[in-house]
Amino acid sequence: MPRKASPDELQEARRFGVLVKAHRQAAGLSRVALGRLCGLSENGIVSIEAGRSVPQFASACRLLRQPLLALTPDDLPSVHRVQLATLERLDRALQSRA
């Protein structure tokens, strides 16, 4: 069972959701269209935009990789920025061994 998010994490989730919604609307995408582009359900997009909980890391990364949204790693909730930075460090370490 996932751990309960702290009030600060929920506030960041709401901020991220507001950004996703604003960028989606600026790109002229419906929730359904964005979901199809990112491999997420419409309900998943609704939940992220509402900021009811911290989105899963994989879902946040799918949105981050969608060029039409023009999101940056700084837009992610801090818990995901930490995870992304860790993955990038691991990737660099693996590449330096090759």
Secondary structure, 3 states (H helix, E strand, C coil): CCCCCCHHHHHHHHHHHHHHHHHHHHCCCCHHHHHHHHCCCHHHHHHHHHCCCCCCHHHHHHHHCCHHHCCCHHHCCHHHHHHHHHHHHHHHHHHHHC
